[in-house]
Amino acid sequence: MIYPAHHIKYVTLVILLALMLFSTSHVSMGQEETKAETVTLKECITIAFENNLQLAAARNSLGTAEADRIKSSLLFPSNLKLNSIIGSRNAPSPTGRHTDYAFSLSQEFQVYGQRRKRIKVSDKMIERVTFEIADIERDVIATVKTNFYEALTALEIVKLREYVESIFQKLWDATRERYNAGAISVLELNSIHIGYGQASQQLLVAKSNYQNSLLNLKLLLGKPREEALHIEGKLSYEKLQTSIEDLLSSAYKTRPDLKAIGFEKERASHEISLRKAEIIPNPSVSGFFSREGGEEDIVGGQVSFSIPVWDRKQPELKRARTAKETASINIKKKRLEIQTEVETAYRTFMAVKGGIAIYTDEIMPQVDESLKLNEISYKEGAINFIEFLTVQKNLLATKAAYLQALLDYNSAIINLETVTGAKLITSD
């Protein structure tokens, strides 16, 4: 079958336009990458920690808790109180008046271990907030890792499409020579040309997807959209052998959100003890000096305290007991949530584990070699273009599927690390 001349010209024009667009995009991307900051996964996590607003707010709450700890550690619950009285009165004296004045200093003292108990309450609050921050960091790490690996996968797809485009470039050069020698028809020549244009268009799409994935990563890192960024890393297959029992045990031991609730329960327990101690009031000790009419000095002291008739700290005690009960309930609830999260993540991991092993050990070692042999066979005329294209598409689809399987496997491990709060692989 021979295509009409106008149809061939139209197809050729479309292809040439696509190639021109590709060339322009390639140059601009190359320029961008030259100026781009290159970051690793570890560096991305560090940057995210510095710029994450939720983390910043949590760290401020830690500062508040530390300030409360300073206040709790004070030896005296209040400052010294100075009272002074100066007055004048009529008296049988040469002047007819006497001036009286008096001064007193008083200080409240903490008793019944109130200071020690208050410090314990503050310490547990600091520990709780510390693990709340660690829990936010856990989520930040998971999100950054996921987006980083997605960007790495998109970058590998770009490399794959560049490889395909280069093959078609070489085939196009070889096919034109064979066409000029009369070895192939114009249909086969045009088919190669169309394939070349399609490969270039697919490369453009791959580069666009990669840039979009970088935009998502920039957002997490707090970097402006226009700032150039290049990632450096490898999406690898690291075998992981684990069991659901080990994962659950690790999660119960290391999950920072569970630890935070545990410290809240301890804080509430210490607060109960504090409120009970506060039922008995603190005494205030004071000393005074007075002089009446310039004739008689009086020096003395006194001890005073309030009588707990109306206020026996019952509301505060009730709130502390409620907080402890709530924390106990939340611990049980969180353990059930963790169990569900770990079991779900484990099932997902096991589902992708077998597939990636087959790809890595059996399929992929043969794919690259087959791609080279297929190209050579077509150039030498051992197979026609349709045969070449069929094999080429199947092999490239296999490579693309492997990249997706590799991403799924690493994503499953990231999820396992997130729900267990533990480091399971060492490659990043």
FENZIHU-V882834 format. One record per pair of residues at least 6 apart in sequence whose ideal C-beta (glycine too) atoms are under 8 Angstrom apart, sorted by the first residue. I is the first residue (numbers start at 1). J is the second residue. Records with the same first field share a line. If there is no record, write none. Layout:
# FENZIHU-V882834
I: J / J
This chain:
# FENZIHU-V882834
1: 187
2: 185 / 186 / 187
3: 11 / 186 / 187 / 190
8: 186 / 190
11: 190 / 193 / 194
12: 190 / 193
14: 197
15: 193 / 194 / 196 / 197
18: 197 / 200 / 201 / 204
19: 196 / 197 / 200
21: 200 / 204
22: 165 / 200 / 201 / 203 / 204
25: 204 / 207
29: 207
32: 228
33: 228 / 230
35: 228
36: 228 / 229 / 230
37: 227 / 228 / 229 / 230
38: 230 / 231 / 232
39: 47 / 229 / 230 / 231 / 232
40: 231 / 232 / 233
41: 144 / 145 / 148 / 231 / 233 / 428
42: 428
44: 144 / 148 / 217 / 220 / 221 / 231
45: 140 / 141 / 144 / 145
47: 221 / 222 / 223
48: 140 / 143 / 144 / 220 / 221 / 222
49: 55 / 137 / 140
50: 222
51: 221 / 222
52: 136 / 140 / 222
54: 136 / 140
55: 133 / 136 / 137 / 140
58: 129 / 132 / 133 / 136
59: 133
61: 129 / 132
62: 126 / 129 / 130 / 133
65: 122 / 125 / 126 / 129
66: 126
68: 122 / 125
69: 119 / 122 / 123 / 125 / 126
71: 122
72: 115 / 118 / 119 / 121 / 122
73: 115 / 119 / 122
74: 115
75: 110 / 115
76: 107 / 108 / 109 / 110
77: 108 / 110 / 114 / 115 / 282
78: 107 / 108
80: 105 / 106 / 107
81: 105 / 106 / 107 / 286
82: 103 / 104 / 105
83: 102 / 103 / 104 / 105 / 106 / 288
84: 101 / 102 / 103 / 104
85: 100 / 101 / 102 / 103 / 290
86: 99 / 100 / 101
87: 99 / 100 / 101
88: 97 / 98 / 99 / 100
89: 97 / 98 / 100 / 293
90: 96 / 97 / 98
91: 97 / 98 / 293
93: 293
98: 292 / 293 / 294
99: 293 / 294
100: 290 / 291 / 292 / 293
101: 290 / 291
102: 288 / 289 / 290 / 291 / 298
103: 288 / 289 / 290
104: 286 / 287 / 288 / 289
105: 286 / 287 / 288
106: 284 / 285 / 286 / 287 / 304
107: 284 / 285 / 286
108: 282 / 283 / 284
109: 282 / 283 / 284 / 285
110: 282
111: 280 / 282 / 283
112: 277 / 280
113: 277
114: 274 / 277 / 278 / 282
117: 270 / 273 / 274 / 277
118: 274
120: 270 / 273 / 274
121: 267 / 270 / 271 / 274
124: 263 / 264 / 266 / 267 / 270
125: 263 / 267
127: 263 / 266
128: 260 / 263 / 264 / 267
129: 260
131: 256 / 257 / 259 / 260 / 263
132: 256 / 257 / 260
134: 256 / 259
135: 255 / 256 / 257 / 260
137: 256
138: 256 / 418 / 421
139: 418
140: 220
141: 418
142: 414 / 415 / 417 / 418
143: 220
144: 217 / 220 / 221
145: 414 / 428
146: 411 / 414
147: 213 / 216 / 217 / 220
148: 217 / 231 / 233
149: 235 / 407 / 410 / 411 / 414
150: 213 / 216 / 407
151: 210 / 213 / 214 / 216 / 217 / 231
152: 231 / 233 / 234 / 235
153: 235 / 403 / 404 / 406 / 407
154: 206 / 209 / 210 / 212 / 213
155: 210 / 231
156: 235 / 403
157: 206 / 209 / 210 / 400 / 403
158: 203 / 206 / 207 / 210
160: 206 / 396 / 399 / 400 / 403
161: 199 / 202 / 203 / 205 / 206 / 207
162: 203
164: 199 / 202 / 203 / 392 / 396
165: 196 / 199 / 200 / 202 / 203
167: 199 / 375 / 392
168: 192 / 195 / 196 / 199 / 200
169: 196
170: 375
171: 192 / 195 / 196 / 375 / 378 / 379
172: 192 / 193 / 196
174: 379
175: 184 / 188 / 189 / 192
176: 189
178: 184 / 381
179: 185 / 186 / 188 / 189
183: 381
188: 384 / 385
191: 385 / 389
192: 385
195: 389
214: 229 / 231
215: 225
217: 229 / 231
218: 224 / 225 / 227 / 229
223: 229
233: 428
234: 427
235: 403 / 406 / 407 / 410
236: 406 / 410 / 427
237: 356 / 360 / 406 / 409
238: 425 / 426 / 427
239: 357
240: 349 / 353 / 413 / 416 / 424 / 425
242: 416 / 424
244: 342 / 343 / 346
247: 342 / 345 / 346 / 416 / 419 / 420
248: 338 / 339 / 342
250: 420 / 421 / 422
251: 258 / 338 / 341 / 342 / 419 / 420 / 421 / 422
252: 258 / 335 / 338
254: 420 / 421 / 422
255: 334 / 338 / 420 / 421
256: 421
257: 334
258: 331 / 334 / 335 / 338
261: 327 / 330 / 331 / 334
262: 327 / 331
264: 323 / 327 / 330
265: 324 / 327 / 328 / 331
267: 323
268: 320 / 321 / 323 / 324 / 327
269: 324
271: 320 / 323
272: 317 / 320 / 321 / 324
274: 320
275: 313 / 316 / 317 / 320
276: 313 / 317
278: 313 / 316
279: 308 / 312 / 313
280: 308
281: 305 / 306 / 307 / 308
282: 305
283: 303 / 304 / 305
284: 303 / 304 / 305
285: 301 / 302 / 303
286: 301 / 302 / 303 / 304
287: 299 / 300 / 301
288: 298 / 299 / 300 / 301 / 302
289: 297 / 298 / 299
290: 297 / 298
291: 297 / 298
292: 298
338: 419
341: 419
342: 416 / 419 / 420
345: 412 / 415 / 416 / 418 / 419
346: 416
348: 412 / 415
349: 412 / 413 / 415 / 416
352: 405 / 408 / 409 / 412
353: 409 / 412
355: 405
356: 405 / 406 / 408 / 409
359: 401 / 402 / 405 / 406
363: 398 / 402
364: 398 / 399 / 402
367: 395 / 398 / 399 / 402
370: 391 / 395
371: 392 / 395 / 396
374: 383 / 388 / 391 / 392 / 395
375: 388
377: 383 / 388
378: 384 / 385 / 387 / 388
383: 391
413: 424 / 425
416: 424
417: 423 / 424 / 425
